[in-house]
Amino acid sequence: MTIIDVTAAAYTIPTDTPEADGTLAWDHTTVVLVHARHPDGVGIGWTYAPAACVPVVTDLLGPVVVGRSAQDVPGAHETMVRALRNAGRPGIAGCALSAVDVALWDLKARLASRPLHHMLGALRDRVPVYGSGGFTTYDDDRLDAQLHHWVHEQGIPRVKIKIAESWGTETCRDLRRIRRAREAIGDATELFVDANGGYTVKQAARMMDAAADCDVRWLEEPVSSDDLDGLRRVREVVRAEVTAGEYGYDLPYFHRMCAAGAVDCLQADITRCGGLTEWLRVAAVAAAHGLDLSAHCAPHLHVHAAATIPHLRHLEWFHDHVRIETRFFDGALDPAGGSVQPRNDTPGHGLTPKLPDLDRFRVR
């Protein structure tokens, strides 16, 4: 029996406070939810992307998936990639592809009545996480409270804050916030920072020199992720591990980044790179270059795939997405102790949207 329908809807949900990183500010997050239907079940996927994903799903991707076997997810993925030729794979189309691919994997596992990580073949029971947020819009009290919650209440031993405020023009505040974060979390917790491409090469190097006493372990996108030479140059002069990859939409992107020696650890986002099918291929590219892989955002969509690869570094427990996935889905996970365990008692990825709660936020 085959897939009979693929639908999509977009929901725009206000943030709990205004948020910003080094190069962007926002006060809402849009989640595009996809349902893939079979006579015996429904699979669910989603992406965090503009509502423009909806017609890509309904007009381009759904029609080439309907009628295919629910068992043939890689085949459906390839068919969708070919259908996007003239639309362009990166960006909106890539996010739409990712959401449908996740829904198809979820459907396949639900039809088999198996947790997704069991179907894929897990090699670990738990997946390490790091607390992620620390937006540049936070005042000192808000930053302290978030860090305290992660470290001292949930026991997460690694946390990340945003820096490079206003495209790197507030470096004094950046440095002060790094020091405040270190003071709040203590010496035993790993401190990560994310510049979101807001610095220049020399600026990033100077910032890490100035913050040397804070023992920053992870420097994410110190310069634009499109500047592979710049990433490599920063990597050569700082002690922190340099990382990037969250904006990758296809395998050649990740190959170029790895081959350039641009990162110490590769990132990939299952809601952008082409879903679970392509995320696992990205993991193979990273392994071939001797690199670990870190899962970017959307933690509940990554956890099953993350449990299957030997060279996983960790999973981003991103405040904005955790808030949505915990509030609007049944089956959310608990990061207490610094890791999450994919559920063994529910089929698929284990999350079910609370559609009545989401309905008032629907925009498309």
C-alpha positions in Angstrom: 0.0 0.0 0.0 1.2 3.5 -0.9 1.3 7.0 0.4 -2.1 8.6 -0.2 -1.5 12.3 0.8 1.1 14.8 1.9 -0.1 18.1 3.5 1.6 21.0 5.1 0.7 23.9 7.4 2.7 26.8 8.8 2.4 28.2 12.4 4.1 31.4 13.6 4.7 31.4 17.3 5.9 34.5 19.2 9.1 34.2 21.2 8.9 34.5 25.0 11.1 37.7 24.7 12.7 39.5 21.7 15.7 37.5 20.5 18.8 38.3 18.5 22.2 36.9 17.7 25.2 38.7 16.0 23.5 39.2 12.7 19.7 38.8 13.0 16.9 39.8 15.4 13.4 38.1 15.6 10.3 38.0 17.8 8.6 34.9 16.4 9.5 31.5 15.0 7.6 29.7 12.2 7.3 26.0 12.2 6.1 24.2 9.0 4.4 20.9 9.9 4.1 18.1 7.3 1.8 15.1 7.5 2.5 12.1 5.2 -0.6 9.8 5.2 -0.9 6.1 4.5 -4.1 4.0 4.8 -2.6 2.5 8.1 -0.9 5.6 9.6 0.5 9.1 9.5 4.1 10.3 9.6 5.0 13.8 10.9 7.9 16.0 10.0 8.6 19.7 10.4 11.1 22.5 9.7 11.8 25.9 11.1 11.4 28.1 8.0 9.1 30.6 6.4 5.6 29.7 5.5 6.6 29.8 1.8 7.6 26.1 2.4 4.0 25.1 2.4 3.3 25.5 -1.4 6.7 23.8 -2.1 5.4 20.8 -0.2 1.9 20.8 -1.7 2.7 21.8 -5.3 6.1 20.2 -5.9 7.0 17.5 -3.4 3.7 15.9 -2.4 2.6 15.1 -5.9 5.8 13.1 -6.6 5.6 11.2 -3.3 1.9 10.2 -3.4 1.6 6.8 -4.8 5.0 5.6 -3.8 5.6 2.8 -1.3 6.0 4.1 2.3 8.9 1.7 2.6 11.0 3.4 -0.1 12.1 6.6 1.7 15.5 7.0 -0.1 13.7 6.6 -3.4 11.1 9.2 -2.5 14.0 11.5 -1.4 15.7 11.2 -4.8 12.4 11.8 -6.6 11.8 15.0 -4.6 15.4 16.3 -5.2 14.8 15.9 -8.9 11.5 17.7 -8.7 13.2 20.7 -7.2 15.6 21.1 -10.1 14.1 24.4 -11.4 13.0 25.6 -8.0 16.6 25.4 -6.5 17.6 23.0 -3.8 19.1 25.4 -1.2 16.9 27.6 1.0 13.1 27.3 1.2 12.9 24.3 -1.1 15.6 22.5 0.9 13.7 23.1 4.2 10.5 21.8 2.6 12.3 18.7 1.3 13.7 18.1 4.8 10.3 18.2 6.5 8.8 15.7 4.0 11.7 13.4 4.3 11.4 13.3 8.1 7.7 12.7 7.8 8.3 9.7 5.5 10.9 8.2 7.9 8.5 8.7 10.8 5.7 7.1 8.8 7.9 4.1 7.9 8.8 3.5 11.5 5.2 4.0 12.8 3.9 1.5 10.2 6.4 -1.0 11.6 5.5 -0.1 15.2 9.2 0.6 15.9 11.0 3.5 17.4 12.9 5.3 14.6 16.4 4.7 16.2 15.7 1.0 16.4 14.8 0.9 12.7 18.0 2.8 11.8 20.2 0.8 14.2 21.3 2.7 17.3 24.7 2.5 18.8 24.1 4.6 21.9 21.3 4.8 24.4 21.7 8.5 25.2 22.7 11.6 23.2 24.7 14.4 24.8 23.3 17.9 24.6 24.4 21.5 25.1 22.2 24.3 26.3 21.9 27.0 23.6 20.4 30.5 23.8 22.1 33.4 25.6 20.7 35.8 23.0 22.3 39.2 22.7 19.0 40.8 23.7 19.1 39.3 27.1 20.0 41.5 30.1 22.3 40.2 32.8 19.6 38.7 34.9 17.9 36.9 32.1 21.3 35.4 30.9 22.2 34.3 34.5 18.8 32.7 34.9 19.0 30.7 31.7 22.5 29.5 32.4 21.6 28.6 36.0 18.7 26.6 34.8 20.8 24.5 32.3 23.8 24.0 34.5 22.5 23.9 38.1 18.9 22.7 37.7 19.2 20.4 34.6 22.8 19.3 35.1 23.8 20.1 31.5 27.7 20.4 31.4 28.0 22.5 28.3 26.3 25.7 27.3 26.4 28.3 24.5 25.7 32.0 24.2 25.5 34.4 21.3 28.2 37.0 20.6 29.2 39.4 17.8 26.3 41.7 18.7 25.3 44.1 15.9 27.6 42.6 13.4 30.6 42.7 15.7 30.3 46.4 16.7 29.8 45.7 20.4 32.9 43.7 21.2 33.2 45.2 24.7 29.7 43.9 25.6 30.5 40.6 23.9 33.6 40.2 26.2 31.7 41.2 29.3 28.9 38.7 28.5 31.5 35.9 28.0 33.0 36.6 31.3 29.6 36.8 33.0 28.6 33.5 31.5 31.8 31.9 32.8 31.2 33.2 36.2 27.6 32.0 36.2 28.4 28.4 35.1 31.6 27.9 37.1 34.9 26.3 36.0 33.6 22.7 35.4 31.1 23.6 32.6 32.2 23.9 29.0 31.5 27.4 27.5 30.6 27.7 23.9 30.0 30.9 21.9 28.4 31.6 18.5 29.2 34.7 16.4 26.7 33.8 13.6 29.2 35.1 11.1 29.4 38.6 12.7 33.2 39.1 13.0 36.1 39.5 10.6 39.0 37.1 10.8 41.3 39.3 12.8 38.4 40.5 15.0 37.5 36.9 15.9 41.2 36.2 16.8 41.4 39.3 19.0 38.2 38.4 20.8 39.4 34.9 21.6 42.7 36.3 22.8 40.9 38.7 25.1 38.7 36.0 26.4 41.5 33.5 26.9 41.0 33.4 30.7 37.4 32.2 30.1 38.4 28.9 28.5 36.0 29.1 25.5 35.9 25.6 24.0 33.6 26.1 20.9 33.7 29.0 18.5 30.8 28.8 16.1 30.8 30.7 12.8 33.4 33.3 13.8 33.1 34.6 10.3 30.6 33.9 7.5 30.2 30.2 6.9 30.6 31.0 3.2 34.2 32.2 3.9 35.9 28.9 4.1 39.3 30.4 3.9 38.4 32.8 6.7 37.1 29.9 8.9 40.4 28.0 8.3 42.5 31.1 9.2 40.6 31.6 12.4 40.9 27.9 13.2 44.6 28.1 12.9 45.1 30.8 15.5 42.5 30.2 18.2 42.4 27.5 20.9 38.7 27.0 20.8 37.3 24.5 18.3 35.9 26.3 15.2 32.6 24.9 13.8 30.1 25.7 11.1 27.7 24.0 8.7 24.2 24.8 9.9 23.4 26.5 6.5 24.3 23.5 4.4 21.5 22.3 2.0 23.4 19.6 0.1 26.3 17.2 0.2 28.7 19.3 -1.9 28.4 22.1 0.6 29.6 19.9 3.4 32.3 18.3 1.3 33.7 21.7 0.4 33.7 22.8 4.1 35.5 19.6 5.2 38.0 19.6 2.4 38.9 23.2 3.0 40.0 22.4 6.6 37.6 25.0 7.7 36.2 23.4 10.9 37.2 21.2 13.8 33.7 19.8 14.1 31.0 19.9 11.4 27.4 20.9 12.0 24.4 19.9 10.1 20.7 20.7 10.5 18.2 17.9 9.7 15.5 20.6 9.0 17.6 22.2 6.2 20.1 19.7 4.8 17.5 17.3 3.2 16.1 15.5 6.2 17.2 12.3 7.9 18.2 10.7 4.6 20.8 13.4 3.8 21.8 14.1 7.4 23.1 10.5 7.6 25.0 11.1 4.4 26.5 14.3 5.8 27.6 12.2 8.8 29.5 9.9 6.4 31.2 12.9 4.7 32.3 14.1 8.2 33.6 10.7 9.1 35.6 10.5 5.9 37.4 13.7 6.8 38.0 12.6 10.4 35.5 15.0 11.9 32.8 14.7 14.5 29.3 15.9 13.7 27.1 18.1 15.9 23.4 18.3 15.3 22.1 21.9 14.9 18.8 22.9 16.6 15.4 21.0 16.3 16.6 18.6 19.0 13.6 16.2 18.9 14.1 15.6 15.2 17.8 14.9 15.5 17.9 12.6 18.5 17.1 9.3 16.7 19.6 9.9 13.9 22.2 11.2 16.4 21.9 7.9 18.3 23.1 6.0 15.2 26.5 7.5 14.4 29.7 6.8 16.2 31.3 10.2 15.7 28.5 12.3 17.1 29.7 15.3 19.2 26.5 16.5 20.7 23.0 17.9 20.0 22.0 21.5 20.4 19.3 22.0 23.0 18.2 25.3 21.5 15.9 27.4 23.7 13.5 28.6 20.9 12.9 25.1 19.4 12.8 23.3 22.8 10.1 25.8 23.9 8.0 25.0 20.8 8.6 21.2 20.8 7.8 21.0 24.5 4.7 23.2 24.4 3.1 22.0 21.2 4.0 18.3 21.0 3.4 15.3 23.1 6.5 13.1 23.8 9.1 15.8 24.6 12.4 14.6 26.1 14.2 15.5 29.4 17.8 16.7 29.1 18.5 16.2 32.9 22.1 15.2 33.4 23.2 16.5 30.1 21.8 14.0 27.6 18.5 12.9 26.1 17.3 9.3 25.5 15.2 8.6 22.3 12.0 7.0 23.4 11.7 3.2 23.2 8.0 3.1 24.1 6.6 4.9 21.0 6.9 4.3 17.3 8.6 6.7 14.9 10.3 9.8 16.4 7.8 9.7 19.2 6.4 13.2 19.0 2.8 14.0 18.1 1.7 17.6 17.5 -1.1 19.1 19.6 -3.0 20.5 16.7 -5.7 22.2 18.8 -3.0 24.2 20.6 -1.3 25.1 17.4 -4.3 26.1 15.4 -4.5 29.7 16.7 -1.0 30.3 15.4 -1.7 29.0 11.9 -0.7 31.4 9.2 -0.9 29.2 6.1 
